[in-house]
Amino acid sequence: MTLYSRVLFVGLILAPLNGAFAQAANNDGASRTQSIQTAETGWQVICRPQQADRAKLDCSMVYETFTTNDRVRVAAVEIVKGEKGRTIIVSVPVGVSLKDGIELMLDGANRQVLGFASCQSNGCFATLDLDAKLVDTIRKGKNLSASFNDGQGSKVKVDISLVGFNAAFLKSEDK
């Protein structure tokens, strides 16, 4: 499955989004960081039949965060296996500032800024190819954070626990 197909599939399979959480700009227009109460799904492994050989499976790891009050998806992270290694796909709601991209940080360091690859009606997607060293670093980490700016100029920061990451990683390797 090509990376574009995976991004499209992620966009179609994950819950539709809205910008309800993106209304937190100060009255004076000043930018601030939002504090969003989120509920997490934890790391899950999702397997799909391969296009070339339906008897084989392509497995990926997915982590989603939702607002606690109305269960609006704030962000999702999927790590997929490809021919050249793994790729991380981060999806956020439409209405974000595309020019700023998404900032990923592992345990407060290893800052990476991802540019958006595409936007669809249900979200915007950014990708990063992961080499073996970066995968090992993530496997040893405790927290991954994703930050992006909403359309109102406020920074949205989502913390993604890496508890359960190694178990999901090993399970996704088995297929």
C-alpha positions as CSV (number, residue, x, y, z in Angstrom):
1,M,0.0,0.0,0.0
2,T,1.5,3.3,-1.0
3,L,2.0,6.1,1.6
4,Y,-0.7,8.2,-0.2
5,S,-3.1,5.3,0.1
6,R,-2.3,4.9,3.7
7,V,-2.9,8.6,4.4
8,L,-6.1,8.5,2.5
9,F,-7.2,5.3,4.4
10,V,-6.3,6.9,7.8
11,G,-8.4,9.9,6.8
12,L,-11.4,7.8,5.9
13,I,-11.3,5.3,8.8
14,L,-10.7,7.7,11.7
15,A,-13.7,9.5,13.1
16,P,-14.8,12.8,11.4
17,L,-13.5,15.9,13.1
18,N,-14.8,19.4,13.9
19,G,-13.1,22.5,15.1
20,A,-15.0,22.8,18.4
21,F,-11.8,22.8,20.5
22,A,-10.3,25.5,18.4
23,Q,-12.1,28.4,19.9
24,A,-9.7,29.5,22.6
25,A,-8.1,32.7,21.4
26,N,-8.0,35.6,23.8
27,N,-10.4,38.4,23.3
28,D,-7.6,40.7,22.5
29,G,-6.4,38.3,19.7
30,A,-3.2,37.3,21.6
31,S,-2.0,33.8,21.0
32,R,-1.9,31.3,23.9
33,T,-1.5,27.6,24.5
34,Q,-4.7,25.7,25.0
35,S,-5.2,23.3,27.8
36,I,-7.5,20.6,26.5
37,Q,-8.8,17.7,28.6
38,T,-8.3,14.6,26.6
39,A,-9.1,11.0,26.8
40,E,-6.7,8.5,25.0
41,T,-7.3,5.2,23.3
42,G,-3.8,3.9,24.1
43,W,-1.7,2.2,21.4
44,Q,-3.7,-0.2,19.2
45,V,-2.5,-2.4,16.4
46,I,-4.7,-2.4,13.3
47,C,-4.1,-5.0,10.6
48,R,-5.5,-4.9,7.0
49,P,-5.1,-7.4,4.2
50,Q,-2.3,-6.4,1.8
51,Q,-3.4,-5.3,-1.7
52,A,-0.9,-7.6,-3.5
53,D,-1.4,-10.7,-1.4
54,R,-4.7,-10.7,0.5
55,A,-3.5,-13.6,2.7
56,K,-0.8,-11.4,4.2
57,L,-1.5,-8.5,6.6
58,D,-0.1,-4.9,6.8
59,C,-0.2,-3.8,10.5
60,S,0.1,-0.3,11.9
61,M,0.0,1.2,15.3
62,V,-2.6,3.9,16.2
63,Y,-3.0,6.3,19.1
64,E,-5.9,8.8,19.2
65,T,-6.8,11.6,21.6
66,F,-10.4,13.0,22.1
67,T,-11.8,15.8,24.1
68,T,-13.3,14.4,27.3
69,N,-16.6,16.4,27.1
70,D,-17.8,15.7,23.6
71,R,-15.4,13.1,22.3
72,V,-14.1,15.2,19.4
73,R,-10.9,13.8,18.1
74,V,-8.0,16.2,18.7
75,A,-5.2,14.2,17.1
76,A,-4.2,10.8,16.0
77,V,-0.8,9.2,15.4
78,E,-0.3,6.2,13.2
79,I,2.9,4.4,12.6
80,V,2.9,2.3,9.4
81,K,5.4,-0.1,7.9
82,G,6.5,0.4,4.4
83,E,9.1,-1.1,2.0
84,K,11.7,1.4,3.2
85,G,10.9,1.3,6.9
86,R,8.3,3.0,9.1
87,T,6.5,6.3,8.7
88,I,4.6,8.3,11.3
89,I,1.3,9.9,10.1
90,V,-0.1,12.6,12.4
91,S,-3.7,13.8,11.7
92,V,-5.3,16.9,13.2
93,P,-8.6,18.6,12.5
94,V,-9.2,20.9,9.5
95,G,-8.9,24.6,10.3
96,V,-5.4,24.4,11.6
97,S,-2.6,26.7,10.5
98,L,-1.0,24.9,7.6
99,K,2.1,27.1,7.4
100,D,3.2,26.2,10.9
101,G,3.1,22.4,10.5
102,I,3.1,20.0,13.5
103,E,5.9,20.0,16.0
104,L,6.7,16.6,17.5
105,M,8.9,16.3,20.6
106,L,10.0,13.1,22.4
107,D,10.4,13.6,26.2
108,G,10.8,17.3,25.7
109,A,13.7,17.0,23.2
110,N,14.3,15.6,19.7
111,R,12.2,18.4,18.1
112,Q,10.9,17.6,14.6
113,V,8.6,19.9,12.6
114,L,6.4,18.1,10.1
115,G,4.9,19.9,7.1
116,F,1.4,18.9,6.1
117,A,1.2,16.4,3.3
118,S,-2.5,16.8,2.6
119,C,-5.9,17.9,4.0
120,Q,-9.2,16.3,3.4
121,S,-12.7,17.0,4.6
122,N,-12.0,15.1,7.9
123,G,-8.5,16.3,8.8
124,C,-5.0,17.4,7.8
125,F,-2.1,14.9,7.7
126,A,1.7,15.3,8.2
127,T,4.2,12.5,7.8
128,L,7.8,11.7,8.8
129,D,9.9,8.8,7.7
130,L,11.4,7.0,10.7
131,D,14.9,5.5,10.6
132,A,15.8,2.6,12.9
133,K,17.6,4.9,15.3
134,L,14.6,7.2,15.7
135,V,12.3,4.1,16.2
136,D,14.6,2.9,19.0
137,T,14.6,6.3,20.6
138,I,10.8,6.4,20.6
139,R,10.7,2.8,22.0
140,K,12.8,4.0,25.0
141,G,10.8,7.2,25.5
142,K,8.0,8.0,27.9
143,N,6.0,10.8,26.1
144,L,5.5,12.1,22.6
145,S,4.0,15.5,22.2
146,A,2.4,17.0,19.1
147,S,1.8,20.7,18.9
148,F,0.0,22.7,16.2
149,N,-1.7,26.1,15.8
150,D,-5.4,26.3,15.4
151,G,-7.0,28.8,13.0
152,Q,-7.5,31.3,15.9
153,G,-3.7,31.5,16.6
154,S,-3.7,29.4,19.7
155,K,-1.2,26.6,20.2
156,V,-2.7,23.2,20.8
157,K,-0.5,20.7,22.5
158,V,-1.4,17.0,22.8
159,D,0.6,14.6,25.0
160,I,0.8,11.0,23.8
161,S,1.9,8.4,26.3
162,L,4.3,5.8,25.1
163,V,3.1,3.3,27.7
164,G,2.2,0.2,25.7
165,F,4.2,1.4,22.6
166,N,6.7,-1.5,22.8
167,A,4.0,-4.1,23.1
168,A,2.1,-2.7,20.1
169,F,5.4,-2.3,18.2
170,L,6.2,-6.0,18.7
171,K,2.7,-7.1,17.9
172,S,2.7,-5.1,14.7
173,E,6.0,-6.8,13.7
174,D,4.5,-10.3,14.1
175,K,2.2,-10.0,11.1
